[in-house]
Amino acid sequence: MYDIKITVNGEEIELSGFPGEIISEAIVAMLKTLHGVEDVKDAVIEIKR
């Protein structure tokens, strides 16, 4: 299982076990499809507008 931290507009969003697991597993699955990514030990995704 992965730890996940989500911050939106400067405020951390608290995630209980199930939503955090669903989100982190979905992101890891998408990252593993990228060329050159075999194992995900950690990742940082930053989105800004």
Secondary structure, DSSP 8 states (H G I E B T S, - for coil): -----EEETTEEE---HHHHHHHHHHHHHHHHTSTT----S--------
